[in-house]
């Protein structure tokens, strides 16, 4: 199996859109993919944590990828498709990886096992990702997110070992550990293993120690702004990059952390005019709270609108 390099850039984890009866809303999906197209982002992540992956059936996952592939082929075929494919067992995960491949995804993103916590250790995590890497028809991105895995945090030694697997393409670090990024940059090969910051509030610090991209929830509102931040770093404009990074921290918190996924969709409702319901037990925000999120997003939204205007003038 030859490696398929993920590469640098901004990879936006999108929500899954639902109608009021909780059925998939593919019309809003198409609208959002159109909004994200031609903004400079490198990829889109379907059915990650932001996409309520755990609330979706296997059939719905396939439908979303197939629809997304169709929409992006028309609006921006350069965008890579990454599909969340985590399941409690390696066998179940491999099945989701195969489904994603048939539906048209380019990569899969996989959480570490965590359900039987007292048996989760370096040995079991290594065995899990080795089997998934061996049997997945798509390159695997390790999704290290202790917040949704009962605190399971894959250590640097294990990640370094797994980086040598020919079908494991990188890691998304939603642990916020800059030291870990630096260690991995020193002990893995950038030609084989892509390091992605798991959030844009620490993108610049992560870039300074070896990350080459980001998976930002804020990218659903301000994709151009985050792309611009990475471009400034690539151009050696550290002072400008630092100034932009500071302006994106509060908006990132407002959208992703103040109210969780309810805040993501509430903020999108207010700023973009669409977002919609979540699946029970998650509830929509009341108007006061959604407006609070929108106010928190304003610094990033102002920047986004300016960059959009500049792009249109070119």
N, C-alpha and C positions, 0 to 999 in steps of 0.2 A: 504494500500500500504506500503510495507516494504522498507526501504532505501537500496540503493545499493551504497556502499562506493566507491568513485573514487580512493582515495588513493594517496600516494606521488609518485613523479617521473617527468620525462620530457615528455611533450606531444607536438609533433611537428606539427605545422600548415602548411600543404603542399600547394603548388600552384596547380591550375588546369591547366593541360597541353593541348595545342591546336595545331592543324595543321595549316598550312598557310592559309587555308580557314576558320579558326576559329571553325572547328569541333573538338570534343573531341579527344585527342590523348592518347588512353589507353595503347599503347605500351610504351610510355615514363612514364606513371604512373607506370606501372609494373617495369620499370628500376629504378625509384626513390624509390619505396617501397622496392625493393631488396637492394638498397644502405643503407636505413635506418634500415633494419632488422638486428637483432642480434647485435645491438649497445648498448643495455641496456636501450633504451627509453621505457617508459611505454605505450605510446599511440600515435596515429596520428589523427589529426583533418582534416577532409575533409570539403571543402566549407565554410571555415571561411573567414575572411577579406583577408588573403593571398591567399585564393582559389577563389577569385573573385565571391563570392557567389551571389552577386546581378546581375551578368551577366549570371546566369545559369537558365534554365527552371526547373520546378519541375521534369520533366522526366530525364533531365541530372543529377540532383542531385541523383536520384535513381540509374541511370546507374553507376555513379562514386562509390557509396557505394558498390553496388553489385560487381563491378569489383575489388575494393580494398579488399573486404572481401575474394574474391576468391584468389587473389594474395597473401595476407597475410597468408591465411590458409596453403599455401605451403612454404612460406619463413620464417614466424615467427608468429605463431598463438597466441603467448602470448601478442601481441600488441593489446591494446584496440582501438576500433574505435569510435571516437566522430564525430558527424555530425553537422555542422552549420544548424540551423533550424529557424532562425529569420525571421519574417514577420511583416508588420506594425500592423496587428490585432492579437488578441489572437486566433481567429478562424483560420486564415491563418497559424499561427505558429503551432497550434495543428495538422493541416493537414500535415505540413512538418515533425512534430515529428512522426506521424503515418507512413508516407512514409519511414522515416529513419529506423524505427523499422522493417518494412517489408523487407527492403533492407539488414538488417543485422548489423546495428549500435548497439553499446552498450550504448551510452549516446548521448544527444543532447546539443548543446551550443546555447544560445538564447540571443540576444541583447535586451535591453529595448526599448519600443516604443518611437518614437521621431518625427514622421512626423508632427503631430498636436501639435507643441511645446507649444503653449499657454495653452494647456489642459493637459500637462504632469506634474504630481506632485506625491507626495507620495501615494496618494489614487489610482491614475490610474496605477502607476507602480505596486503597491501591488496587485491590482485587476487583472492586466495582468498576472503576474507571478503565482498568486494563481490559476487562471484558467488553465494556461499552465501546472502547476504542477499537478493539479487535473486530467487533461485529457490526458496528454502525457503517452504513454506506456513505455517510457524510462526515466531514471533519468535526471534531467535538471541541467545544469551548467549555471549560470548567467554570461553573457559576458559584463562586465562593461568597455566600451570603448567610452568615451566622444568624441574622435576625429572623429568618424563616426556616431555619434548620435546627432548632433547639440549641443554638449556640455552637453548633459544629463549625469549626474554623480550620480549614485544611492548612497544615503547617508548610513552611517553606521547603523543608526536606522532601515532603511528599510531592509537592507541586514540582519541584526540580526534577525528581525522579520521573514523574508522569510527563514532563515536558519532552522527554526523549521518545515517547511513543509516537510513531509516524503518523497516527491519525488523531492526535490531540493537538489542536491548533493554537490554544491560548487559554487565558483565564480572565474572567471579569471579576475584579476585586471590589465587592461591595462591603468589605470589612473596614475600609477607610484607613488601612495601615500603610502609611507611606514607607516605613522601614521595610516592609515586606516587598513592596514594589522595587525598591532599590536592591534588595538582596537578589530577587529573581532576575532583575536586569543584569546583574553581575554573573549569575550562575546558570543562566539559560541562553539559548541562541535566539537572537531577534529574527533570524532567517527561518526559524522553525516554530517559535512560540511567541504569540502576540500578547502583550500586557495592556489591559484596558482598565482604566479607572471606572469604578462602578457608579459614579455620580459626578456632576460637573462642579460641585462646590469645592472639590479638591483636585480638579483637572490640572491646573498649572503646577502645583507642587508635585503631582504624580509625573508629569512630563519631565520635570527637572531631574528626576532620578531614574528615568527609563521607560515609563509608559509611553505608548504611541497612539493612544486614543481613549475614548470614553463611551460609556453607556448612560446617557443622561435622560432622566425623566423629564427634565425641563426642556429637552429637545422637542417635546410635543407642542410647546408654545413658542420657543425661540431657537429653532435649529440653526439659523444663520449666525446668531450671536455666538453660539458655542463653536461652530466651525471657524468663525473669525478669531476666537481666542486661540485655537490651535494653530491657525495660520500665522498669527502674530508671533507665537513661540517659534514656529518653523523659520520665520524670517529674522529671528534674533532680536525682535522688538520687545524685550523683556518688560520695560517700563509700561508700555501700552498694554501688554498682555496682563500684567499685574493689576492695572487699573480696571480692566474689563472683568477680570476674575472677581475682584471685590464686589462689583456691581451685580454679579450673578448669584452670590451666596444667599442673600435673603429671598429672592424669587425662587431659588431651588428649594429652600426650606419651606416656603409657603405652599408650593405645589405638592411636594412629595411627603412632607413630614408633619405639618400642622394637623392634618386630618386623614392621613394615609390615602388610599385609593379614592375615597370619597372626595378628598380635596383635589385630586388630579382631575376628576370629571367635573367637579363643581367649578374649578378654575377654568377649565376648557369651556364649560357652558357660558361663563361670563365673558371670557375674552374672545373665544372663537365662534361662539354661537351654537356649539354642539359639544356633547360629552355624554349626556344621557344617564340612564339608570345603571345600577350595578346589580349583581345577582345577590339575592338574599343569602346570608344575613347582612351583607353590606348595604348601607342606606345612603340615600342622597343627602347632601347638605341642605340645611335651610338657607333661605335667601341671605340672611345676615352673614352667615359663615362663608358662603360662596363669594359674597362681595368682599369679605375680608381677605380671602385668598387672592381675588383679582387685584385688590389694592397692593398686596405684597408682590404681585407679579409685574406691576407697572414698570419698574426700572428695566427689566429684561424685555418687556413688550415694546417699550419706546425704542430701545436699541434695535430690536427686530424689525420694526416698521421702517426705521431709517435705513437699515441695510437692504431691506426689500425695495425701498424707493431707489437706492443707489444702483441696485442690480437691474431695475427696470429702465433706468436712464442710460445704461451702457449699451 
